[in-house]
């Protein structure tokens, strides 16, 4: 989806005849040439190129453990224990032991927040319930075992970095992670630093918080690149620890545990190439029309909503947009080391069908003396208006479904379910 929309972004950024230079950085990539070709339609140039000294790559130099302690990985694979039981024991043990450390508040603060990574929202939801109940009970048991009946760590509800919470809550959580530290003064004023942070792959990119230095990963992430990115959120400035809780019932987790040292000594070489197919059929079905509309609106003076009523499939702008999309699809395929099958005939047919639908919808609106626009605010539109596109899954008119997000591109199942049976009235 991103690669498909990039066709419109690239064209609009090149309106003055100069294509923008794109500078990107990443720690985890394979087959960079094919990925850059598919996403940006560019030749890739790596800087700096691989040199003679693996310890010095111009941008970074390998530091000794004395200079920078870095991050330690710990693997745990229990036998004869359930996954939920191990989550409770690990989380409670880590939280209580940090609380009992004989160090200053400044040092404790660097390990006060336990980031817990999950591969699915289902597992995360289960753990959220455990933190509110079982984890607190186990913390009290640990404190009692060490002779500290009144020394159990106070633990509030877990915070989340997931798609389940609103943007406002996400911003509030990130702000608390960054600025609300652990110290006796804050504790006294009931300004509690986050104790448990539950996260999915949302934490993998862009969360650079120095206070996060201990992470529990529940299960081996599906991709090595995801594993590297997620575990790299800890130990960025201070010493860090990434603890991986493996599931003994999964053969893949057992394999990673058995090869733990060999895998972690060279896990960058296990990074998988990411599939990137901007002109594949599913992507075209969802967003090809949106790219065509974007180019018509912003590159050919059809920007206003009412400009949709000025459309004519025989004008030169239509041909220019169509030729540009076809040319980009061909160029991307030619740049790749492993070209895919030629999709340009199918793309051309779909674009022609879209232009014809636009013209037919406009003609129907004119016949009924209705207003016509790209996407009127009212949903569904009033009886005297027609629209070309609509938000994905909204309304019952004939407008084309168009996603408003490049992440969530599928329609949710309706919540109203009718059960038919003898005992249902």
WONORSUL-V891093 format. One record per residue. RES is the residue in one small letter. SS is DSSP state (A for helix, B for strand, O for the rest). OMEGA is omega in whole degrees, -180 to 180 (999 if undefined). D_FIRST is the distance of its C-alpha to the first C-alpha in Angstrom with 2 decimals. Layout:
RES	SS	OMEGA	D_FIRST
RES	SS	OMEGA	D_FIRST
This chain:
x	O	180	0.00
x	A	180	3.81
x	A	180	5.45
x	A	179	5.14
x	A	179	6.30
x	A	177	8.50
x	A	179	10.36
x	A	-179	11.71
x	A	-179	12.47
x	A	-180	14.28
x	A	-178	16.23
x	A	177	17.35
x	A	-178	18.44
x	O	-175	20.44
x	O	-179	22.35
x	O	176	25.62
x	O	-180	25.36
x	O	180	24.56
x	O	-180	21.21
x	O	173	20.48
x	O	-177	21.24
x	O	178	18.66
x	O	-177	20.37
x	O	177	18.68
x	O	177	20.46
x	O	177	19.98
x	O	-173	22.50
x	O	178	20.61
x	O	172	18.99
x	O	-179	19.83
x	O	-177	19.30
x	A	-178	18.27
x	A	-179	18.79
x	A	-179	16.19
x	A	180	13.53
x	A	178	14.49
x	A	-178	14.66
x	A	-176	11.18
x	A	-172	9.66
x	A	-175	12.51
x	O	-179	14.55
x	O	167	17.52
x	O	-177	20.38
x	O	174	20.70
x	O	-178	24.02
x	O	177	24.90
x	O	-8	27.40
x	O	177	29.84
x	O	178	30.13
x	O	-176	31.63
x	O	-178	35.26
x	O	-175	38.56
x	O	-179	38.65
x	O	-177	36.10
x	O	-179	37.42
x	B	-178	36.65
x	O	179	33.33
x	O	179	34.14
x	O	-176	31.57
x	O	179	32.92
x	B	-180	36.23
x	O	-178	37.06
x	O	177	39.29
x	O	-179	42.11
x	O	177	42.27
x	O	180	45.00
x	O	-177	42.87
x	O	-175	39.75
x	O	177	39.98
x	O	-170	36.25
x	B	178	34.89
x	B	179	36.47
x	B	179	34.78
x	B	178	36.70
x	B	180	36.01
x	B	175	37.63
x	B	-177	37.86
x	O	175	40.35
x	O	178	42.45
x	O	178	43.81
x	O	178	41.91
x	O	180	39.13
x	A	-179	35.77
x	A	-180	36.47
x	A	-179	39.93
x	A	177	38.69
x	A	-180	36.08
x	A	-176	38.92
x	A	-179	41.33
x	A	-178	39.03
x	A	-179	37.69
x	A	179	41.19
x	A	-180	42.81
x	A	-178	40.50
x	A	-177	40.86
x	A	-179	44.64
x	A	175	45.32
x	A	179	43.54
x	A	-176	45.70
x	A	-178	48.81
x	O	-179	48.22
x	O	-178	51.34
x	O	-180	49.45
x	O	179	49.02
x	A	-179	46.52
x	A	179	44.60
x	A	179	44.08
x	A	-178	43.36
x	A	-178	40.68
x	A	179	38.64
x	A	-174	38.47
x	A	-178	38.82
x	O	177	35.19
x	B	176	33.97
x	B	-178	30.19
x	B	-174	29.31
x	B	180	26.02
x	B	179	24.86
x	O	-179	22.41
x	O	178	22.06
x	A	179	22.80
x	A	178	25.59
x	A	-180	27.49
x	A	180	27.03
x	A	178	28.47
x	A	-178	31.45
x	A	178	32.17
x	A	177	32.08
x	A	-180	34.97
x	A	-179	36.80
x	A	-178	36.76
x	A	-173	38.46
x	O	-171	41.19
x	A	-178	41.82
x	A	180	40.84
x	A	179	43.33
x	A	-178	46.05
x	A	176	45.57
x	A	178	45.69
x	A	179	49.09
x	A	-180	50.31
x	A	179	49.41
x	A	179	51.17
x	A	-179	54.21
x	A	180	54.28
x	O	176	54.57
x	O	-179	57.29
x	O	-175	55.25
x	O	180	55.57
x	O	-176	54.53
x	O	178	52.08
x	O	-179	49.04
x	O	175	45.89
x	O	-177	44.77
x	O	177	41.20
x	O	179	39.28
x	O	179	36.18
x	O	173	33.11
x	B	-176	30.34
x	B	166	26.65
x	B	-177	23.44
x	O	177	21.08
x	O	-179	18.78
x	O	-175	22.02
x	O	-176	23.63
x	O	179	23.14
x	A	179	22.05
x	A	179	25.75
x	A	178	26.81
x	A	179	24.32
x	A	179	25.71
x	A	179	29.20
x	A	179	28.74
x	A	179	27.49
x	A	178	30.41
x	A	178	32.87
x	A	-174	31.71
x	A	-167	32.26
x	A	-177	35.48
x	O	-175	37.33
x	O	177	39.32
x	O	172	41.86
x	O	-176	45.47
x	A	-180	48.64
x	A	178	48.63
x	A	178	45.20
x	A	-179	46.25
x	A	-180	49.44
x	O	180	47.61
x	O	173	45.21
x	O	-171	42.20
x	O	173	40.65
x	O	-180	38.02
x	O	179	35.19
x	O	-179	36.58
x	B	177	33.74
x	B	179	30.05
x	B	-175	27.80
x	B	170	24.22
x	O	-177	21.17
x	A	175	18.56
x	A	-178	18.24
x	A	-170	21.34
x	A	-174	20.00
x	O	170	18.81
x	O	179	20.77
x	O	-178	23.71
x	O	-177	26.65
x	O	-177	29.72
x	O	-177	33.01
x	O	-180	34.49
x	O	-178	32.20
x	O	175	34.14
x	B	-176	34.23
x	B	173	31.46
x	B	177	31.69
x	B	-178	28.89
x	B	-177	29.40
x	O	178	28.50
x	O	177	26.95
x	O	-174	23.18
x	O	-178	21.19
x	O	177	20.08
x	A	179	22.57
x	A	178	20.18
x	A	179	19.64
x	A	-180	23.43
x	A	-177	24.20
x	A	-178	21.96
x	A	-178	23.23
x	A	179	26.85
x	O	175	26.75
x	O	-180	26.70
x	O	178	30.44
x	O	-178	33.18
x	O	179	31.64
x	O	-179	34.94
x	O	179	37.42
x	O	-177	38.13
x	B	179	35.53
x	B	176	35.40
x	B	-178	32.58
x	B	-179	33.98
x	B	177	32.19
x	B	-178	33.45
x	B	178	33.06
x	O	-177	33.41
x	O	-180	36.33
x	O	-179	35.29
x	O	-177	32.14
x	A	-179	32.87
x	A	178	29.92
x	A	179	31.21
x	A	179	34.72
x	A	179	33.71
x	A	179	32.15
x	A	-179	35.31
x	A	-180	37.60
x	O	-170	35.86
x	A	-177	35.38
x	A	-178	37.24
x	A	-179	36.01
x	A	-176	32.35
x	A	176	32.62
x	A	-176	34.73
x	O	-172	31.91
x	A	177	28.65
x	A	-180	26.63
x	A	179	27.30
x	A	180	25.70
x	O	-177	22.19
x	O	174	19.80
x	O	-178	17.36
x	O	177	13.71
x	O	-178	11.85
x	O	-174	9.03
x	O	-175	8.36
x	O	-177	6.08
x	O	175	8.74
x	O	-176	9.47
x	A	180	11.06
x	A	179	9.25
x	A	180	5.84
x	A	-179	8.51
x	A	-176	10.48
x	A	-167	8.38
x	A	-180	7.30
x	A	-179	9.41
x	A	-180	12.29
x	A	177	10.89
x	A	179	10.38
x	A	179	13.85
x	A	179	15.36
x	A	-180	14.32
x	A	178	16.02
x	A	-175	18.93
x	A	-169	19.54
x	A	-180	19.41
x	A	-175	20.49
x	O	171	23.05
x	O	173	24.84
x	O	-168	23.45
x	O	-175	22.51
x	O	-178	24.78
x	A	-179	23.95
x	A	-179	27.04
x	A	177	25.95
x	A	-180	24.01
x	A	179	27.54
x	A	-174	28.33
x	O	174	25.92
x	O	-174	27.50
x	O	180	25.70
x	O	-179	28.43
x	O	-174	27.92
x	A	-178	27.00
x	A	180	23.85
x	A	-179	22.20
x	A	-180	23.14
x	A	179	22.02
x	A	-179	18.44
x	A	-179	18.33
x	A	180	19.97
x	A	-179	17.70
x	A	179	14.48
x	A	-180	16.60
x	A	179	18.09
x	A	179	14.95
x	A	179	13.87
x	A	-177	17.50
x	A	179	17.81
x	A	-179	14.95
x	A	-179	16.66
x	A	-178	20.01
x	A	-172	19.28
x	O	175	18.38
x	O	180	21.32
x	O	-176	20.24
x	O	176	18.94
x	O	178	17.21
x	O	-176	18.71
x	O	-178	18.61
x	O	-173	16.18
x	A	177	17.37
x	A	179	19.98
x	A	179	17.67
x	A	-180	15.23
x	A	179	18.45
x	A	-179	19.77
x	A	178	16.79
x	A	178	16.96
x	A	178	20.72
x	A	180	20.47
x	A	179	18.37
x	A	-179	20.99
x	A	178	23.71
x	A	178	22.42
x	A	-179	22.27
x	A	-180	25.81
x	A	179	27.05
x	A	178	25.92
x	A	180	27.56
x	A	179	30.68
x	A	178	30.97
x	A	179	30.78
x	A	-179	33.40
x	A	-178	35.60
x	O	-179	35.67
x	O	179	36.04
x	O	170	32.96
x	B	-179	30.86
x	B	179	27.38
x	B	179	24.40
x	O	-176	20.65
x	O	178	20.64
x	O	-175	24.04
x	O	-178	24.42
x	O	-178	26.45
x	O	-2	24.76
x	O	-177	25.92
x	O	180	27.27
x	O	-174	31.03
x	O	-179	33.13
x	O	-179	33.46
x	B	175	29.81
x	B	-179	26.80
x	B	-178	23.13
x	O	-178	20.37
x	B	178	17.42
x	B	177	17.60
x	B	-174	15.88
x	O	176	14.39
x	O	-178	17.54
x	O	174	20.02
x	O	-179	23.03
x	O	179	24.58
x	O	-173	24.61
x	O	179	23.03
x	O	-175	20.27
x	B	176	16.73
x	B	-178	14.68
x	B	-179	11.90
x	O	176	10.04
x	O	179	11.35
x	O	177	9.33
x	O	175	5.93
x	O	-176	8.32
x	O	-173	10.41
x	O	178	8.92
x	O	-178	12.22
x	O	178	15.53
x	O	177	18.38
x	O	-179	21.62
x	O	-177	24.31
x	O	-179	26.95
x	O	-178	29.86
x	O	179	31.18
x	O	179	34.43
x	O	-179	36.59
x	O	179	39.12
x	O	-178	42.41
x	O	-175	46.18
x	O	-180	46.21
x	O	-180	43.57
x	O	999	44.94
